[in-house]
Amino acid sequence: MGVRITSWNVNGIRNPFGYQPWREKRTFEAMFDILEADIVVMQETKIQRKDLQDDMVLVPGWDVYFSLPKHKKGYAGVAIYTRNSVCMPIRAEEGIVGVLCPPNSSTKFRDLPPDQQIGGYPRPGQLAGLVDETTLDSEGRCVILEFPAFVLIGTYSPANSDGTRDDFRLGYLDALDVRIRNLIAMGKRVILTGDLNVIRSSIDTANLFERLRKEGMTVEDFFSTPSRRLFNQLIFEGNVREPRDENREMPVLWDLGRLFHPTREGMFTCWDTKKNTRPANVGSRIDYVLCSDDMKDWFCDSNIQEGLMGSDHCPVYATLKDIVTINGKEVHIRDILNPPGVFKDGVRLREWTAKDLLPLSAKLIPEFDRRRSIKDMFSKKPAAPRPTPPVPAKEPSEAASQELSKVEPSINGKADETPASQAESIASTSSPVSRATGGLKRIPSSTAPTSRPQKKTKATLTKEPSSKGQSNLMGFFKPKTTANPSKTPETKEDPKSIGGLDGSAEVETPIESSNSDEAKEASIPASSEKVFDPIESKESWSKLLGKRVLPKCEHGDDCISMVTKKPGVNRGRSFFVCSRPIGPSGQKEKGTQWRCGTFIWSSDWNGSQAS
């Protein structure tokens, strides 16, 4: 079966739930089951600490580690979910250079004792110094987990949008390269996964040669730009123009997607949603699962899941074999994905407990600590006695001893071993269930007979309006008819009249008969009122507003409305274009099945123009 590592830029942690198949159950547990993943690395969660919700953190059977932006709202963010039944990290860090601090600590990750840190932090002089180290780790772009088998780096690399953040982008990739090389030099295996926002070769993007021809750039120059050159020097079989940079003489990571599909075309993981290029598969491959050379043979499969919707990216994954070879010896992968003593020869020796949580786990955030998910509350009921209605006792001491015998088994499973005073204190502090059970003891036995008639009186009084029923909608706006006050004290004072169903009927009968005339009078004017007709209202609004008429494109289809976002005088103006996706050429085409050249400003369109 293997262990699957899945990476997905979700473009908002809840964004996939608007698409099939995620919208059916809308839970992360169901999502991970559909992905068939054991480790899920998400990028662009686009949330802050205050936005965390129970369903994101308290996923049954899963642990989660977040790196969220410190200042920007709705930006970046990385999360790694791990399945407790399969793997359990031994260390966890946030950030790529180690300048952040663990929760509830003022010591930076890189300043922790050697046995508590992952290691491989950039040393003085190793980084280019383009960006401050604290700034690099403040945008929620990296989570690092260490297992006994390897170090897993989940990252979201800055994008090359408009060129204003080229220094930050290059500085982050430089820090990532240095950290990986340092870890491998320490003898640790490394898996790098996430949205790196870099293409490695011409086969990994659509229409590259045509675009370069229009820009007057050669392919060699294109892949020699700083970010692409740095990335290609990091991976084996990279497209690098010699000579290589200093301290990057040797590649250290394998691209698992290309390792299993070396010549596959159209293996794209990201598409332009504004141009709707996904149907024609006009995109790029910028999401990766990479591994160090010493564990290349551990994987049995790696691929993309382009059919799964939910984002402008698709999931990518790599699957580890059940049994791997280390120094010529076969080892079960689960044995080295967990701390010692959890698995042996692929068989679990002990279950996961809350004591296994690492300080960075989101389950230890104060608002989620010692909490359970709603599903767990219903599926795993606490062992407590069912509450029973109080029974009148002859002596208070006898009642107390009976209640104590009910409380003690729920605490320690034994009877007659704890004094009554200790049982009361334990029941008041152990759990909500114990408090509720202990509360029954504090009710004096002398009040028990009087409490029963009060409950039945309440039931009798609430039964009266249900027998009458709501005659019509106008009844909500009419004064309520009240019972004769002279009858109410009699029902409370005479327990015999409410001792059973017959007694309840005797109390209700005279009340209904006394108010029957009033009820009839109230229903007569109500029936003469005009009833609200939703169909008539809808027709009147339709006549008033009318149906919006959309212009037709060259294919005869309805156009779609879009808004200009480019800076300039037309920014914010809406316009109509063909609803079909862009074709493989990347341009509007005439006489084909792809998007035509229809363009109409909304301000120039009048619905009467439609034929």
TIDRENLO-656317 format. One record per residue (C-alpha): residue number from 0; x, y, z. Coordinates in Angstrom, 1 decimal, always signed. Each point is the difference from the previous one (the first is absolute). Example, Ala and Ser with C-alpha at 12.3 -4.5 7.8 and 13.67 -1.06 7.14 Angstrom:
BEGIN
0  +12.3  -4.5  +7.8
1  +1.4  +3.4  -0.7
end
This chain:
BEGIN
0  +0.0  +0.0  +0.0
1  +2.8  +2.4  +0.8
2  +0.0  +3.4  +1.6
3  -1.1  +2.9  -2.2
4  +1.2  +3.6  +0.3
5  -2.3  +2.5  -1.7
6  +0.6  +3.7  -0.7
7  -2.7  +2.4  -1.0
8  -0.2  +3.7  -0.4
9  -3.7  +0.4  +1.0
10  -0.2  +3.8  -0.6
11  -1.9  +0.4  +3.3
12  -0.4  -2.8  +2.5
13  -3.8  -0.2  -0.4
14  +0.1  +0.6  -3.8
15  -0.2  -3.6  -1.0
16  -3.4  -0.5  +1.8
17  -1.7  +2.0  -2.8
18  +0.8  -2.8  -2.5
19  -0.7  -3.7  -0.5
20  +0.7  -2.4  +1.6
21  +0.9  +2.1  +3.1
22  -3.3  +1.7  +0.3
23  -1.9  -3.2  +0.9
24  +1.4  -0.3  +3.5
25  +2.0  +3.2  +0.4
26  +2.4  -1.4  +2.5
27  +3.8  -0.2  -0.1
28  -0.2  -3.6  +1.2
29  -2.1  -1.0  -3.1
30  +2.3  +2.1  -2.2
31  +3.1  -1.8  +1.2
32  -1.7  -3.4  -0.5
33  -0.9  +0.9  -3.6
34  +3.6  +1.1  -0.6
35  +1.1  -3.4  +1.5
36  +2.8  +1.9  +1.7
37  +1.9  -0.5  +3.3
38  +1.8  +3.3  +0.0
39  -1.7  +3.1  -1.6
40  +2.0  +3.2  -0.6
41  -2.2  +2.9  -0.7
42  +1.1  +3.4  -1.4
43  -1.8  +3.3  -0.2
44  -2.3  -0.7  +2.9
45  -0.6  +3.8  +0.1
46  -1.0  +0.2  +3.7
47  +1.3  +1.5  +3.1
48  +0.2  -1.4  +3.5
49  -3.3  +1.5  +1.0
50  -1.7  -1.7  -3.0
51  +0.8  -3.6  +1.2
52  -3.1  -2.0  +0.6
53  -0.8  -3.3  +1.7
54  -0.4  -1.9  -3.3
55  +3.4  +1.1  -1.2
56  +1.9  -1.0  +3.2
57  -2.0  -2.8  +1.7
58  -0.1  -2.3  -3.0
59  -0.6  -3.6  +1.4
60  +3.0  -2.1  -0.4
61  +2.3  +2.8  -1.3
62  +2.5  +2.4  +1.4
63  +0.7  +3.4  -1.6
64  +2.8  +2.6  -0.1
65  -0.5  +3.5  -1.3
66  +2.2  +2.8  -1.1
67  -2.1  +3.1  -0.4
68  +0.9  +3.6  -1.0
69  +0.8  +2.3  +2.8
70  -1.3  +3.2  -1.5
71  -1.7  -0.4  -3.4
72  -3.6  -1.1  +0.0
73  -1.3  -2.7  -2.4
74  +3.4  -0.7  -1.3
75  +2.4  -3.0  -0.4
76  -0.1  -2.6  +2.8
77  +1.1  -3.6  +0.2
78  -1.5  -3.0  +1.9
79  +1.2  -3.6  +0.3
80  -2.5  -2.6  +1.1
81  +1.3  -3.4  +1.2
82  -2.0  -3.2  +0.4
83  +0.5  -1.2  +3.6
84  -0.5  -3.6  -0.9
85  +2.9  +0.1  -2.5
86  +2.6  +2.5  +1.0
87  +1.1  +2.2  +2.9
88  +2.7  +2.7  -0.3
89  +2.7  +0.4  +2.7
90  +0.7  +3.7  -0.6
91  -1.9  +2.9  -1.7
92  +1.1  +3.5  -0.9
93  -1.5  +3.0  -1.7
94  +2.0  +2.1  -2.5
95  +3.0  -0.8  -2.2
96  +2.9  +1.8  +1.7
97  -0.8  -0.8  +3.7
98  -0.4  +3.5  +1.4
99  -3.6  -0.6  +1.3
100  -0.7  -1.3  +3.5
101  -1.9  -3.1  +1.0
102  -3.4  +0.7  +1.7
103  +0.3  +1.3  +3.6
104  +3.8  +0.4  -0.4
105  +2.3  +2.9  -0.6
106  +2.8  -2.1  -1.4
107  +0.4  -0.2  -3.8
108  -0.2  -3.4  -1.7
109  +3.6  +0.2  -1.0
110  +1.1  +0.9  +3.5
111  -1.6  -3.1  +1.6
112  +2.2  -2.8  +1.4
113  +1.2  -2.3  -2.8
114  -2.2  -2.8  +1.1
115  -3.1  +2.2  -0.4
116  +0.7  +1.6  -3.4
117  -0.2  -1.3  -3.5
118  +3.2  +1.7  -1.1
119  +1.4  +1.1  -3.3
120  -0.6  +3.8  +0.7
121  +1.8  +2.4  -2.3
122  +3.4  +1.1  +1.5
123  +1.3  +3.5  -0.2
124  +1.1  +0.8  -3.5
125  -2.0  -2.8  -1.7
126  -2.9  +2.2  -1.0
127  +0.1  +2.8  -2.6
128  -1.5  +2.4  +2.5
129  -2.6  +1.4  -2.3
130  -2.7  -0.1  +2.6
131  -0.1  +0.0  +3.8
132  -0.2  -3.4  +1.5
133  -3.0  +0.9  +2.2
134  -1.9  +1.3  -3.0
135  +0.6  -3.3  -1.9
136  -1.7  -2.0  +2.8
137  -2.8  +2.5  +0.8
138  -2.3  -0.8  -3.0
139  -1.0  -3.6  +1.0
140  +1.8  -1.8  -2.8
141  +1.6  -3.0  +1.5
142  -0.6  -2.9  +2.5
143  +2.7  -2.6  +0.6
144  -0.6  -3.4  +1.6
145  +2.6  -2.5  +0.9
146  -0.7  -3.7  +0.1
147  +2.7  -2.6  +0.9
148  +0.1  -0.8  -3.7
149  +0.3  +3.5  -1.6
150  -0.7  +3.7  +0.3
151  -3.2  +1.2  -1.8
152  +0.0  +3.6  -1.1
153  -3.4  +1.4  -1.1
154  +0.3  +3.4  -1.6
155  -1.8  +2.7  -2.1
156  +2.6  +1.9  -1.9
157  -0.7  +3.6  -1.0
158  -1.4  +0.5  -3.5
159  +1.4  +2.1  -2.8
160  -3.0  +2.2  -0.5
161  +1.0  +3.6  -1.0
162  +3.7  +0.1  +0.8
163  -0.3  +2.2  +3.1
164  +1.0  -2.8  +2.3
165  +2.8  -1.6  -1.9
166  +2.5  +0.5  +2.8
167  -2.3  -1.7  +2.5
168  -0.7  -2.9  -2.4
169  +3.7  -0.6  -0.7
170  +0.9  +0.4  +3.7
171  -2.5  -2.6  +1.0
172  +1.1  -2.5  -2.7
173  +3.6  +0.6  +1.1
174  -0.8  -0.7  +3.6
175  -1.9  -3.1  -1.0
176  +3.0  -1.3  -2.1
177  +2.4  +0.6  +2.9
178  -2.1  -1.7  +2.6
179  -0.5  -3.1  -2.1
180  +3.7  -0.3  -0.9
181  +0.9  +0.4  +3.7
182  -2.4  -2.7  +1.1
183  +1.3  -2.4  -2.6
184  +3.6  +0.8  +1.0
185  -1.0  -1.0  +3.5
186  -1.0  -3.4  -1.3
187  -3.8  +0.5  +0.1
188  -2.4  -1.0  -2.7
189  -2.2  +2.8  -1.3
190  -3.4  +0.2  -1.8
191  -0.9  +3.4  -1.4
192  -3.6  +0.5  -1.0
193  -2.3  +2.9  -0.8
194  -0.7  +2.8  -2.5
195  +3.4  +1.2  -1.0
196  -1.2  +2.4  -2.7
197  +2.8  -1.0  -2.3
198  +0.0  -2.0  -3.2
199  +3.1  -2.2  -0.7
200  -0.2  -0.7  -3.7
201  -1.8  +0.9  -3.2
202  -2.2  -3.1  +0.2
203  -1.5  +1.3  +3.3
204  -1.9  +3.0  -1.5
205  -2.2  +0.5  -3.0
206  +0.8  +2.1  -3.0
207  +3.4  +0.9  +1.3
208  +1.8  +0.4  -3.4
209  -2.8  +2.2  -1.4
210  +0.1  +2.3  +3.0
211  +3.8  +0.2  -0.1
212  -0.1  +0.8  -3.7
213  -2.3  +3.0  +0.6
214  +2.2  +1.2  +2.9
215  +3.2  -0.5  -2.0
216  +1.6  -2.3  +2.6
217  +1.8  -3.3  -0.5
218  -0.8  -3.1  +2.0
219  +3.5  +0.1  +1.6
220  -0.5  +3.6  +1.2
221  -3.4  -0.9  +1.3
222  +1.3  -2.8  +2.2
223  +3.0  +2.0  +1.0
224  -2.1  +2.5  +2.0
225  +1.2  -0.1  +3.7
226  -3.0  -1.9  +1.4
227  -0.1  -2.7  -2.7
228  +3.8  -0.3  +0.0
229  +0.0  -0.5  +3.7
230  -2.7  -2.6  -0.1
231  +1.6  -2.0  -2.8
232  +3.3  -0.1  +1.9
233  -1.9  -1.5  +2.9
234  -1.4  -3.0  -1.9
235  +1.5  -2.9  -2.0
236  -0.3  +0.3  -3.8
237  -0.6  +3.7  +0.3
238  +0.4  +2.4  -2.9
239  +3.0  +2.0  +1.1
240  +2.3  +2.1  -2.1
241  +3.6  -0.6  +1.0
242  +1.9  +0.9  +2.1
243  -2.0  -0.8  +3.1
244  -0.2  +2.5  +3.0
245  +2.3  -0.3  +2.9
246  -1.2  -2.5  +2.7
247  -2.5  -1.3  -2.5
248  +2.4  -2.2  -2.0
249  -2.1  -3.2  +0.7
250  -3.8  -0.6  -0.2
251  -1.5  -1.6  +3.0
252  -3.8  -0.6  -0.7
253  -1.9  -2.2  -2.4
254  -3.2  +1.2  -1.7
255  -2.3  -3.0  +0.7
256  -2.6  +1.1  -2.5
257  +2.5  -0.1  -2.9
258  +1.7  -3.0  +1.5
259  -3.1  -2.1  -0.7
260  -1.2  +2.0  -3.1
261  +3.2  +1.3  -1.7
262  -1.6  +0.9  -3.3
263  -3.6  +0.6  +0.8
264  -1.4  +3.2  -1.6
265  -2.8  +2.0  +1.4
266  +0.8  -1.0  +3.6
267  -1.1  +3.3  +1.4
268  -1.1  +0.8  +3.6
269  -1.1  +3.7  -0.3
270  -2.3  +1.9  -2.4
271  -1.2  +3.5  -0.5
272  -3.5  +0.1  +1.4
273  -0.7  +3.5  -1.3
274  +0.5  -1.2  -3.6
275  -1.6  -3.4  +0.8
276  +3.0  -1.8  -1.6
277  -0.5  -3.3  +2.0
278  -2.4  -1.7  -2.5
279  +2.5  +0.4  -2.8
280  +2.9  -0.9  +2.4
281  +2.0  +3.2  -0.6
282  +2.0  +0.2  +3.2
283  +3.3  -0.6  +1.8
284  +1.6  -2.5  +2.3
285  +1.1  +1.9  +3.1
286  -1.0  -2.5  +2.8
287  +2.5  -2.7  +0.9
288  +1.0  -2.8  +2.3
289  +3.8  -0.2  +0.1
290  +2.2  -2.4  +2.0
291  +3.7  -0.4  +0.7
292  +2.0  -2.5  -1.9
293  +0.4  -2.6  +2.8
294  -3.8  -0.6  +0.1
295  -0.9  +0.1  -3.7
296  -0.6  -3.7  +0.0
297  -2.4  +0.2  +2.9
298  -2.8  +1.2  -2.2
299  -2.3  -2.2  -2.2
300  -2.1  +2.7  -1.6
301  -0.4  +3.8  -0.6
302  -2.6  +1.8  -2.0
303  -2.4  +2.9  -0.3
304  -3.8  -0.1  +0.6
305  -1.1  +2.4  -2.6
306  -3.6  -1.2  +0.1
307  -0.6  +1.2  +3.6
308  -1.4  +3.5  +0.0
309  -0.1  +2.5  +2.8
310  +2.8  +2.4  -0.8
311  +2.0  +1.5  -2.8
312  +2.6  -2.7  +0.9
313  -0.5  -3.8  +0.1
314  +1.4  -2.4  +2.6
315  +3.3  -1.7  -0.6
316  +1.2  -3.0  +1.9
317  +2.8  -2.6  +0.5
318  -0.4  -3.4  +1.6
319  +2.5  -1.7  +2.3
320  +0.4  -3.8  -0.1
321  -1.0  -2.0  +3.0
322  +3.4  -1.5  +0.3
323  +3.2  +2.0  -0.8
324  +3.7  -0.8  +0.0
325  +2.4  +1.7  +2.3
326  +3.7  -1.0  -0.1
327  -1.0  -3.3  -1.7
328  -2.6  -0.8  +2.7
329  -3.8  -0.1  -0.6
330  -2.0  +2.2  +2.3
331  -3.7  +0.6  +0.3
332  -0.8  +3.6  -0.8
333  -2.3  +0.5  +2.9
334  +2.8  -1.0  +2.4
335  +2.0  +3.0  -1.0
336  -3.0  +2.4  -0.4
337  -0.6  -0.1  +3.7
338  +2.0  +0.3  +3.2
339  +1.7  -3.2  +1.3
340  -2.4  -2.4  +1.7
341  -3.2  +0.9  -2.0
342  +0.5  -2.4  -2.9
343  +2.1  -3.1  -0.4
344  +0.2  -2.0  -3.2
345  -3.0  +1.9  -1.2
346  -2.2  -0.9  +3.0
347  -1.2  +2.7  +2.4
348  +1.1  -0.5  +3.5
349  -1.8  +2.9  +1.7
350  -2.7  +2.4  -1.0
351  +0.3  +3.8  -0.6
352  -0.7  +2.1  +3.1
353  -0.2  +3.7  +0.7
354  +3.5  -0.3  +1.7
355  +1.4  -0.5  -3.5
356  -0.9  +3.6  -1.1
357  +2.9  +2.3  -0.8
358  +0.0  +3.6  +1.2
359  -0.7  +1.3  -3.5
360  -3.2  -2.1  -0.4
361  -3.1  +2.1  -0.5
362  -1.8  -2.3  +2.5
363  +2.0  +1.7  +2.8
364  -1.1  +3.5  -0.9
365  -1.9  +1.2  +3.2
366  -3.4  +0.2  -1.7
367  +0.3  -3.6  -1.3
368  +2.0  -1.7  +2.8
369  -1.8  -2.9  +1.7
370  -2.9  +0.4  -2.4
371  -1.8  -2.6  -2.0
372  -1.7  +0.2  -3.4
373  -3.8  -0.2  +0.0
374  +0.2  -3.3  -1.8
375  +2.1  -1.5  +2.8
376  -2.5  +1.3  +2.6
377  -2.8  -2.1  -1.7
378  +2.0  -3.0  -1.0
379  +1.9  -0.6  +3.2
380  -2.4  +0.4  +2.9
381  +1.5  +0.3  +3.5
382  -0.6  -2.9  +2.4
383  -2.6  +1.5  +2.3
384  -3.2  -1.2  +1.4
385  -3.2  +1.1  -1.6
386  -1.9  +2.6  +2.0
387  -3.1  -1.4  +1.7
388  -2.9  +2.0  +1.4
389  +0.3  +0.6  +3.7
390  -2.0  -2.5  +2.1
391  -1.4  +1.0  +3.4
392  +1.9  -1.5  +2.8
393  -1.1  -0.7  +3.6
394  +3.2  +1.3  +1.6
395  +2.5  +2.6  -1.3
396  +3.0  -2.2  +0.9
397  -1.4  -2.9  -2.1
398  -0.5  +2.3  -3.1
399  +3.6  +1.3  +0.4
400  +1.4  -3.5  +0.1
401  -1.9  -1.1  -3.1
402  +1.2  +3.0  -2.0
403  +3.6  -0.5  +1.2
404  -0.1  -3.6  -1.3
405  -0.9  +1.4  -3.4
406  +2.7  +2.6  +0.0
407  +3.0  -2.1  +1.1
408  +0.0  -2.5  -2.9
409  +0.3  +2.9  -2.5
410  +3.1  +1.2  +1.8
411  +2.1  -3.0  +0.8
412  -2.1  -3.0  -0.9
413  -0.1  -1.2  +3.6
414  -2.6  +0.3  +2.7
415  +0.2  +0.5  +3.8
416  +3.7  +1.1  -0.2
417  -0.4  +3.8  +0.1
418  -1.6  +1.9  +2.9
419  -3.1  +2.1  -0.8
420  +1.8  +3.3  +0.6
421  +2.8  -0.9  -2.5
422  -2.4  -1.2  -2.6
423  -1.8  +3.3  +0.1
424  +3.2  +1.9  -0.5
425  +1.2  -2.3  -2.8
426  -3.4  +0.2  -1.8
427  +0.0  +3.8  +0.2
428  +3.4  +0.3  -1.8
429  +0.5  -3.0  -2.2
430  -2.3  +0.6  -3.0
431  -3.3  +1.6  -1.0
432  -1.7  -3.4  +0.2
433  +1.2  -0.5  +3.5
434  -1.2  +3.4  +1.0
435  -3.5  -0.7  -1.4
436  -0.1  -3.3  +1.9
437  +1.2  +1.5  +3.2
438  -2.5  +2.8  -0.2
439  -2.8  -2.6  +0.5
440  +1.4  -0.7  +3.5
441  -0.3  +3.6  +1.2
442  -3.8  +0.0  -0.5
443  -1.7  -0.6  +3.3
444  -2.2  -3.1  +0.0
445  -2.9  +1.9  +1.6
446  -0.3  +2.1  -3.2
447  -0.3  -3.0  -2.3
448  -3.7  -0.5  +0.3
449  -0.8  +3.7  -0.7
450  +2.3  +0.1  -3.0
451  -1.9  -2.7  -1.9
452  -3.4  +1.8  +0.0
453  +1.7  +3.2  -1.1
454  +1.5  -1.8  -3.1
455  -3.4  -1.5  -0.8
456  -1.7  +3.4  +0.4
457  +2.4  +1.5  -2.5
458  -0.6  -2.8  -2.4
459  -3.8  +0.5  +0.4
460  +0.2  +3.7  -0.6
461  +2.2  -0.4  -3.1
462  -2.4  -2.6  -1.4
463  -2.8  +2.5  -0.2
464  +1.1  +2.1  -3.0
465  +1.2  -3.1  -1.9
466  -3.6  -1.4  +0.2
467  -1.4  +3.2  -1.4
468  +2.6  +0.4  -2.8
469  +0.7  +3.1  -2.0
470  -3.1  +0.7  -2.1
471  +1.6  +2.4  -2.5
472  +2.9  +2.3  -0.6
473  -1.8  +3.1  +1.4
474  -0.1  -1.8  +3.3
475  +3.6  +1.2  +0.6
476  -1.1  +3.6  +0.0
477  -3.2  -0.4  +2.1
478  +0.0  +0.3  +3.8
479  +0.4  -3.4  +1.7
480  -3.0  -1.3  +1.8
481  +0.8  -0.8  +3.6
482  -1.6  -2.5  +2.4
483  -2.3  +0.9  +2.8
484  +2.3  +1.0  +2.9
485  -2.3  -1.6  +2.6
486  +0.8  -3.4  -1.5
487  +3.8  +0.2  +0.2
488  +0.5  -0.2  +3.8
489  -2.2  -3.0  +0.1
490  +2.2  -2.0  -2.4
491  +3.1  +0.8  +2.1
492  -1.6  -0.7  +3.4
493  -1.8  -3.2  -0.8
494  +2.5  -2.7  -1.0
495  -2.8  -2.5  -0.6
496  -1.4  +2.0  -2.9
497  +3.4  -0.3  -1.9
498  +1.0  -3.4  +1.1
499  -0.5  -1.6  -3.5
500  -1.2  +0.6  -3.5
501  -3.6  +0.0  +1.2
502  +0.7  +2.7  +2.5
503  +1.6  +2.1  -2.8
504  -3.1  -0.3  -2.1
505  -2.2  +1.1  +2.8
506  +2.0  +3.2  +0.5
507  +0.0  +0.8  -3.7
508  -3.7  -0.5  -0.8
509  -1.5  +2.9  +1.9
510  +2.7  +2.4  -1.3
511  -0.7  -0.8  -3.6
512  -3.8  +0.3  +0.5
513  +0.4  +3.3  +1.7
514  +2.0  +1.5  -2.9
515  -1.7  -1.7  -2.9
516  -2.0  +3.1  -0.9
517  +3.0  +2.2  +0.1
518  +1.9  -2.4  -2.3
519  -2.8  +0.1  -2.5
520  -0.1  +3.8  +0.0
521  +3.7  +0.2  -0.5
522  -0.1  -2.4  -3.0
523  -2.7  +1.9  -1.9
524  +1.8  +3.2  -0.8
525  +3.2  -1.9  -0.6
526  -1.5  -2.0  -2.8
527  -1.2  +3.2  -1.8
528  +3.6  +1.4  -0.1
529  +1.9  -0.2  -3.4
530  +2.5  -2.9  +0.0
531  +3.5  +0.7  -1.3
532  +0.5  -1.7  -3.4
533  +3.7  -0.6  -0.8
534  -0.7  -1.0  -3.6
535  -1.9  +3.3  -0.6
536  +2.8  +1.9  +1.7
537  +2.7  -1.7  -2.2
538  -1.9  +0.8  -3.1
539  -0.4  +3.7  +0.9
540  +3.7  +0.3  +0.7
541  +0.8  -1.7  -3.3
542  -2.1  +2.5  -1.8
543  +1.7  +2.8  +1.8
544  +3.6  -1.1  -0.4
545  -0.2  -2.0  -3.2
546  +2.4  -2.8  -1.1
547  +3.6  +1.0  -0.7
548  +0.9  -0.5  -3.7
549  +3.6  -1.0  -0.6
550  +1.8  +0.6  -3.3
551  +0.9  -2.9  -2.2
552  +3.5  -0.9  -1.2
553  +1.0  -1.2  -3.4
554  -0.9  -3.5  +1.0
555  -3.5  +1.1  +0.9
556  +0.5  -0.7  +3.7
557  -0.7  +2.5  +2.8
558  +3.0  +2.1  +1.0
559  +1.4  +0.2  +3.5
560  +0.6  +3.2  +1.9
561  +3.5  +0.9  +1.3
562  +1.6  +3.0  +1.7
563  +3.2  +1.8  -1.1
564  +2.7  -0.2  +2.6
565  +2.9  +1.4  -1.9
566  +1.2  +3.5  +1.2
567  -1.3  +2.8  -2.2
568  -3.0  +2.0  -1.0
569  -2.1  -3.1  -0.5
570  +0.7  -1.7  +3.3
571  -3.2  -1.2  +1.6
572  -2.1  +0.1  -3.2
573  -1.9  -3.2  -0.8
574  -0.2  -1.5  -3.5
575  -1.3  -3.1  -1.8
576  +2.1  -2.7  -1.7
577  -0.5  -3.5  -1.4
578  -0.7  -2.5  +2.8
579  +2.1  -2.7  -1.6
580  +3.6  -0.7  +1.3
581  +3.2  +1.1  -1.7
582  +1.3  -2.5  -2.5
583  +3.4  -1.7  -0.1
584  +1.4  +3.0  -1.9
585  -0.6  +2.2  +3.0
586  -1.7  +2.6  -2.2
587  -3.6  +0.7  -1.1
588  -0.8  -1.9  -3.1
589  -2.6  +0.4  -2.8
590  -1.9  -2.9  -1.5
591  +1.1  -2.5  +2.7
592  -1.6  -1.6  +3.1
593  +2.1  +2.2  +2.3
594  -0.5  +3.6  +1.2
595  -0.8  +2.4  -2.8
596  +0.8  +3.7  -0.3
597  -3.4  +1.4  +1.3
598  +0.5  +3.0  +2.2
599  -2.7  +2.4  +1.2
600  +0.2  +2.6  +2.7
601  -3.0  -0.3  +2.4
602  -0.6  +3.7  -0.3
603  -0.4  -0.4  -3.8
604  -2.4  -2.9  +0.3
605  -3.8  +0.5  -0.1
606  -2.2  -3.0  +0.6
607  -2.2  +1.0  -2.9
608  +2.9  -0.7  -2.4
609  -0.7  -3.7  +0.4
610  -1.7  -1.5  -3.1
end
